Amino acid sequence: MTDRPLSDAVAAGWEIVSYSATDYSGETYQHNVLLRRQGQHRILNIRKKMLGEGLVVTELEV
């Protein structure tokens, strides 16, 4: 996965349906995006790594 997972998903034809952000311990935000494409739904969970640089991205099929 690249460092622009949401842009990549939209470029691949996924539509953003909903978005939310959660504050973890006052330092790290977790961004949750509900995506839709051709009747399929997916939740994209994005947060910064705790140590080092980069992102941790999790995709959940709904």
Jmol script that loads the backbone (N, CA, C; Angstrom):
load data "model"
ATOM      1  N   MET A   1       0.844  -1.167   0.000  1.00  0.00           N
ATOM      2  CA  MET A   1       0.000   0.000   0.000  1.00  0.00           C
ATOM      3  C   MET A   1       0.896   1.240   0.000  1.00  0.00           C
ATOM      4  N   THR A   2       0.454   2.292  -0.653  1.00  0.00           N
ATOM      5  CA  THR A   2       1.251   3.507  -0.750  1.00  0.00           C
ATOM      6  C   THR A   2       1.004   4.420   0.446  1.00  0.00           C
ATOM      7  N   ASP A   3       1.621   5.589   0.409  1.00  0.00           N
ATOM      8  CA  ASP A   3       1.415   6.550   1.486  1.00  0.00           C
ATOM      9  C   ASP A   3       0.175   7.413   1.239  1.00  0.00           C
ATOM     10  N   ARG A   4      -0.596   7.109   0.180  1.00  0.00           N
ATOM     11  CA  ARG A   4      -1.844   7.819  -0.128  1.00  0.00           C
ATOM     12  C   ARG A   4      -2.974   6.808  -0.361  1.00  0.00           C
ATOM     13  N   PRO A   5      -3.333   6.025   0.654  1.00  0.00           N
ATOM     14  CA  PRO A   5      -4.295   4.936   0.445  1.00  0.00           C
ATOM     15  C   PRO A   5      -5.695   5.406   0.048  1.00  0.00           C
ATOM     16  N   LEU A   6      -6.144   6.533   0.571  1.00  0.00           N
ATOM     17  CA  LEU A   6      -7.480   7.012   0.230  1.00  0.00           C
ATOM     18  C   LEU A   6      -7.520   7.507  -1.214  1.00  0.00           C
ATOM     19  N   SER A   7      -6.516   8.235  -1.633  1.00  0.00           N
ATOM     20  CA  SER A   7      -6.446   8.694  -3.024  1.00  0.00           C
ATOM     21  C   SER A   7      -6.386   7.519  -3.984  1.00  0.00           C
ATOM     22  N   ASP A   8      -5.642   6.496  -3.615  1.00  0.00           N
ATOM     23  CA  ASP A   8      -5.545   5.299  -4.454  1.00  0.00           C
ATOM     24  C   ASP A   8      -6.894   4.598  -4.575  1.00  0.00           C
ATOM     25  N   ALA A   9      -7.639   4.520  -3.480  1.00  0.00           N
ATOM     26  CA  ALA A   9      -8.951   3.865  -3.500  1.00  0.00           C
ATOM     27  C   ALA A   9      -9.933   4.638  -4.380  1.00  0.00           C
ATOM     28  N   VAL A  10      -9.933   5.960  -4.268  1.00  0.00           N
ATOM     29  CA  VAL A  10     -10.829   6.782  -5.086  1.00  0.00           C
ATOM     30  C   VAL A  10     -10.443   6.676  -6.562  1.00  0.00           C
ATOM     31  N   ALA A  11      -9.159   6.660  -6.851  1.00  0.00           N
ATOM     32  CA  ALA A  11      -8.705   6.504  -8.237  1.00  0.00           C
ATOM     33  C   ALA A  11      -9.097   5.142  -8.806  1.00  0.00           C
ATOM     34  N   ALA A  12      -9.250   4.142  -7.935  1.00  0.00           N
ATOM     35  CA  ALA A  12      -9.640   2.797  -8.370  1.00  0.00           C
ATOM     36  C   ALA A  12     -11.159   2.655  -8.494  1.00  0.00           C
ATOM     37  N   GLY A  13     -11.901   3.751  -8.288  1.00  0.00           N
ATOM     38  CA  GLY A  13     -13.341   3.713  -8.491  1.00  0.00           C
ATOM     39  C   GLY A  13     -14.186   3.636  -7.239  1.00  0.00           C
ATOM     40  N   TRP A  14     -13.577   3.688  -6.059  1.00  0.00           N
ATOM     41  CA  TRP A  14     -14.340   3.650  -4.805  1.00  0.00           C
ATOM     42  C   TRP A  14     -14.886   5.042  -4.515  1.00  0.00           C
ATOM     43  N   GLU A  15     -16.113   5.116  -4.010  1.00  0.00           N
ATOM     44  CA  GLU A  15     -16.772   6.366  -3.648  1.00  0.00           C
ATOM     45  C   GLU A  15     -16.775   6.505  -2.130  1.00  0.00           C
ATOM     46  N   ILE A  16     -16.456   7.694  -1.626  1.00  0.00           N
ATOM     47  CA  ILE A  16     -16.475   7.945  -0.185  1.00  0.00           C
ATOM     48  C   ILE A  16     -17.920   8.158   0.257  1.00  0.00           C
ATOM     49  N   VAL A  17     -18.379   7.341   1.201  1.00  0.00           N
ATOM     50  CA  VAL A  17     -19.747   7.421   1.711  1.00  0.00           C
ATOM     51  C   VAL A  17     -19.775   8.162   3.043  1.00  0.00           C
ATOM     52  N   SER A  18     -18.811   7.873   3.920  1.00  0.00           N
ATOM     53  CA  SER A  18     -18.801   8.465   5.253  1.00  0.00           C
ATOM     54  C   SER A  18     -17.368   8.517   5.777  1.00  0.00           C
ATOM     55  N   TYR A  19     -17.147   9.424   6.751  1.00  0.00           N
ATOM     56  CA  TYR A  19     -15.817   9.599   7.334  1.00  0.00           C
ATOM     57  C   TYR A  19     -15.963   9.890   8.823  1.00  0.00           C
ATOM     58  N   SER A  20     -15.042   9.368   9.620  1.00  0.00           N
ATOM     59  CA  SER A  20     -14.984   9.725  11.038  1.00  0.00           C
ATOM     60  C   SER A  20     -13.529   9.673  11.495  1.00  0.00           C
ATOM     61  N   ALA A  21     -13.242  10.404  12.564  1.00  0.00           N
ATOM     62  CA  ALA A  21     -11.897  10.403  13.135  1.00  0.00           C
ATOM     63  C   ALA A  21     -12.009  10.171  14.636  1.00  0.00           C
ATOM     64  N   THR A  22     -11.077   9.398  15.169  1.00  0.00           N
ATOM     65  CA  THR A  22     -11.049   9.072  16.589  1.00  0.00           C
ATOM     66  C   THR A  22      -9.704   9.496  17.152  1.00  0.00           C
ATOM     67  N   ASP A  23      -9.718  10.150  18.303  1.00  0.00           N
ATOM     68  CA  ASP A  23      -8.494  10.587  18.966  1.00  0.00           C
ATOM     69  C   ASP A  23      -8.045   9.497  19.933  1.00  0.00           C
ATOM     70  N   TYR A  24      -6.887   8.878  19.640  1.00  0.00           N
ATOM     71  CA  TYR A  24      -6.331   7.859  20.522  1.00  0.00           C
ATOM     72  C   TYR A  24      -5.330   8.507  21.464  1.00  0.00           C
ATOM     73  N   SER A  25      -5.576   8.477  22.717  1.00  0.00           N
ATOM     74  CA  SER A  25      -4.656   8.912  23.776  1.00  0.00           C
ATOM     75  C   SER A  25      -4.156  10.344  23.611  1.00  0.00           C
ATOM     76  N   GLY A  26      -4.905  11.183  22.938  1.00  0.00           N
ATOM     77  CA  GLY A  26      -4.525  12.579  22.807  1.00  0.00           C
ATOM     78  C   GLY A  26      -3.393  12.856  21.846  1.00  0.00           C
ATOM     79  N   GLU A  27      -2.848  11.849  21.198  1.00  0.00           N
ATOM     80  CA  GLU A  27      -1.708  12.066  20.304  1.00  0.00           C
ATOM     81  C   GLU A  27      -1.933  11.556  18.887  1.00  0.00           C
ATOM     82  N   THR A  28      -2.596  10.425  18.756  1.00  0.00           N
ATOM     83  CA  THR A  28      -2.725   9.780  17.457  1.00  0.00           C
ATOM     84  C   THR A  28      -4.182   9.747  17.025  1.00  0.00           C
ATOM     85  N   TYR A  29      -4.443  10.180  15.808  1.00  0.00           N
ATOM     86  CA  TYR A  29      -5.788  10.099  15.260  1.00  0.00           C
ATOM     87  C   TYR A  29      -5.914   8.875  14.376  1.00  0.00           C
ATOM     88  N   GLN A  30      -7.071   8.247  14.454  1.00  0.00           N
ATOM     89  CA  GLN A  30      -7.395   7.136  13.569  1.00  0.00           C
ATOM     90  C   GLN A  30      -8.523   7.623  12.671  1.00  0.00           C
ATOM     91  N   HIS A  31      -8.328   7.543  11.364  1.00  0.00           N
ATOM     92  CA  HIS A  31      -9.320   7.988  10.398  1.00  0.00           C
ATOM     93  C   HIS A  31     -10.014   6.767   9.813  1.00  0.00           C
ATOM     94  N   ASN A  32     -11.339   6.788   9.813  1.00  0.00           N
ATOM     95  CA  ASN A  32     -12.134   5.687   9.285  1.00  0.00           C
ATOM     96  C   ASN A  32     -12.974   6.217   8.132  1.00  0.00           C
ATOM     97  N   VAL A  33     -12.870   5.556   6.978  1.00  0.00           N
ATOM     98  CA  VAL A  33     -13.587   5.993   5.790  1.00  0.00           C
ATOM     99  C   VAL A  33     -14.403   4.818   5.267  1.00  0.00           C
ATOM    100  N   LEU A  34     -15.700   5.037   5.095  1.00  0.00           N
ATOM    101  CA  LEU A  34     -16.565   4.024   4.499  1.00  0.00           C
ATOM    102  C   LEU A  34     -16.597   4.269   2.997  1.00  0.00           C
ATOM    103  N   LEU A  35     -16.237   3.245   2.230  1.00  0.00           N
ATOM    104  CA  LEU A  35     -16.176   3.342   0.774  1.00  0.00           C
ATOM    105  C   LEU A  35     -17.210   2.415   0.149  1.00  0.00           C
ATOM    106  N   ARG A  36     -17.668   2.781  -1.076  1.00  0.00           N
ATOM    107  CA  ARG A  36     -18.648   1.958  -1.789  1.00  0.00           C
ATOM    108  C   ARG A  36     -18.265   1.899  -3.269  1.00  0.00           C
ATOM    109  N   ARG A  37     -18.421   0.694  -3.847  1.00  0.00           N
ATOM    110  CA  ARG A  37     -18.208   0.513  -5.286  1.00  0.00           C
ATOM    111  C   ARG A  37     -19.044  -0.674  -5.746  1.00  0.00           C
ATOM    112  N   GLN A  38     -19.934  -0.450  -6.682  1.00  0.00           N
ATOM    113  CA  GLN A  38     -20.745  -1.499  -7.300  1.00  0.00           C
ATOM    114  C   GLN A  38     -21.393  -2.434  -6.275  1.00  0.00           C
ATOM    115  N   GLY A  39     -22.020  -1.858  -5.263  1.00  0.00           N
ATOM    116  CA  GLY A  39     -22.719  -2.659  -4.263  1.00  0.00           C
ATOM    117  C   GLY A  39     -21.834  -3.243  -3.172  1.00  0.00           C
ATOM    118  N   GLN A  40     -20.526  -3.086  -3.284  1.00  0.00           N
ATOM    119  CA  GLN A  40     -19.603  -3.551  -2.254  1.00  0.00           C
ATOM    120  C   GLN A  40     -19.294  -2.389  -1.315  1.00  0.00           C
ATOM    121  N   HIS A  41     -19.033  -2.706  -0.060  1.00  0.00           N
ATOM    122  CA  HIS A  41     -18.654  -1.694   0.924  1.00  0.00           C
ATOM    123  C   HIS A  41     -17.357  -2.114   1.605  1.00  0.00           C
ATOM    124  N   ARG A  42     -16.550  -1.134   1.952  1.00  0.00           N
ATOM    125  CA  ARG A  42     -15.263  -1.382   2.596  1.00  0.00           C
ATOM    126  C   ARG A  42     -14.983  -0.244   3.574  1.00  0.00           C
ATOM    127  N   ILE A  43     -14.415  -0.582   4.718  1.00  0.00           N
ATOM    128  CA  ILE A  43     -13.970   0.433   5.673  1.00  0.00           C
ATOM    129  C   ILE A  43     -12.456   0.513   5.589  1.00  0.00           C
ATOM    130  N   LEU A  44     -11.960   1.708   5.368  1.00  0.00           N
ATOM    131  CA  LEU A  44     -10.528   1.953   5.304  1.00  0.00           C
ATOM    132  C   LEU A  44     -10.133   2.664   6.593  1.00  0.00           C
ATOM    133  N   ASN A  45      -9.272   2.047   7.379  1.00  0.00           N
ATOM    134  CA  ASN A  45      -8.826   2.563   8.665  1.00  0.00           C
ATOM    135  C   ASN A  45      -7.379   3.021   8.492  1.00  0.00           C
ATOM    136  N   ILE A  46      -7.103   4.296   8.768  1.00  0.00           N
ATOM    137  CA  ILE A  46      -5.774   4.869   8.535  1.00  0.00           C
ATOM    138  C   ILE A  46      -5.291   5.560   9.803  1.00  0.00           C
ATOM    139  N   ARG A  47      -4.044   5.274  10.193  1.00  0.00           N
ATOM    140  CA  ARG A  47      -3.430   5.986  11.320  1.00  0.00           C
ATOM    141  C   ARG A  47      -1.923   6.019  11.107  1.00  0.00           C
ATOM    142  N   LYS A  48      -1.261   6.956  11.793  1.00  0.00           N
ATOM    143  CA  LYS A  48       0.199   7.018  11.737  1.00  0.00           C
ATOM    144  C   LYS A  48       0.789   5.899  12.578  1.00  0.00           C
ATOM    145  N   LYS A  49       1.973   5.451  12.210  1.00  0.00           N
ATOM    146  CA  LYS A  49       2.671   4.456  13.022  1.00  0.00           C
ATOM    147  C   LYS A  49       3.043   5.069  14.364  1.00  0.00           C
ATOM    148  N   MET A  50       3.029   4.253  15.404  1.00  0.00           N
ATOM    149  CA  MET A  50       3.405   4.734  16.735  1.00  0.00           C
ATOM    150  C   MET A  50       4.896   5.063  16.789  1.00  0.00           C
ATOM    151  N   LEU A  51       5.704   4.220  16.181  1.00  0.00           N
ATOM    152  CA  LEU A  51       7.149   4.441  16.122  1.00  0.00           C
ATOM    153  C   LEU A  51       7.571   4.513  14.663  1.00  0.00           C
ATOM    154  N   GLY A  52       8.402   5.472  14.345  1.00  0.00           N
ATOM    155  CA  GLY A  52       8.849   5.608  12.968  1.00  0.00           C
ATOM    156  C   GLY A  52       7.858   6.412  12.148  1.00  0.00           C
ATOM    157  N   GLU A  53       8.128   6.450  10.850  1.00  0.00           N
ATOM    158  CA  GLU A  53       7.275   7.210   9.948  1.00  0.00           C
ATOM    159  C   GLU A  53       6.438   6.269   9.108  1.00  0.00           C
ATOM    160  N   GLY A  54       5.389   6.808   8.542  1.00  0.00           N
ATOM    161  CA  GLY A  54       4.537   6.011   7.681  1.00  0.00           C
ATOM    162  C   GLY A  54       3.147   5.833   8.267  1.00  0.00           C
ATOM    163  N   LEU A  55       2.351   5.043   7.571  1.00  0.00           N
ATOM    164  CA  LEU A  55       0.965   4.818   7.949  1.00  0.00           C
ATOM    165  C   LEU A  55       0.693   3.345   8.191  1.00  0.00           C
ATOM    166  N   VAL A  56      -0.286   3.098   9.036  1.00  0.00           N
ATOM    167  CA  VAL A  56      -0.824   1.749   9.210  1.00  0.00           C
ATOM    168  C   VAL A  56      -2.218   1.801   8.593  1.00  0.00           C
ATOM    169  N   VAL A  57      -2.452   0.974   7.582  1.00  0.00           N
ATOM    170  CA  VAL A  57      -3.727   0.976   6.867  1.00  0.00           C
ATOM    171  C   VAL A  57      -4.362  -0.403   6.994  1.00  0.00           C
ATOM    172  N   THR A  58      -5.628  -0.419   7.389  1.00  0.00           N
ATOM    173  CA  THR A  58      -6.379  -1.662   7.503  1.00  0.00           C
ATOM    174  C   THR A  58      -7.630  -1.543   6.647  1.00  0.00           C
ATOM    175  N   GLU A  59      -7.895  -2.559   5.832  1.00  0.00           N
ATOM    176  CA  GLU A  59      -9.111  -2.585   5.022  1.00  0.00           C
ATOM    177  C   GLU A  59     -10.026  -3.679   5.545  1.00  0.00           C
ATOM    178  N   LEU A  60     -11.279  -3.327   5.774  1.00  0.00           N
ATOM    179  CA  LEU A  60     -12.268  -4.282   6.263  1.00  0.00           C
ATOM    180  C   LEU A  60     -13.395  -4.388   5.243  1.00  0.00           C
ATOM    181  N   GLU A  61     -13.712  -5.597   4.822  1.00  0.00           N
ATOM    182  CA  GLU A  61     -14.849  -5.821   3.929  1.00  0.00           C
ATOM    183  C   GLU A  61     -16.112  -5.846   4.772  1.00  0.00           C
ATOM    184  N   VAL A  62     -17.139  -5.153   4.313  1.00  0.00           N
ATOM    185  CA  VAL A  62     -18.405  -5.102   5.050  1.00  0.00           C
ATOM    186  C   VAL A  62     -19.441  -5.899   4.289  1.00  0.00           C
TER     187      VAL A  62
END
end "model"
wireframe off; spacefill off
backbone 0.3
color backbone group
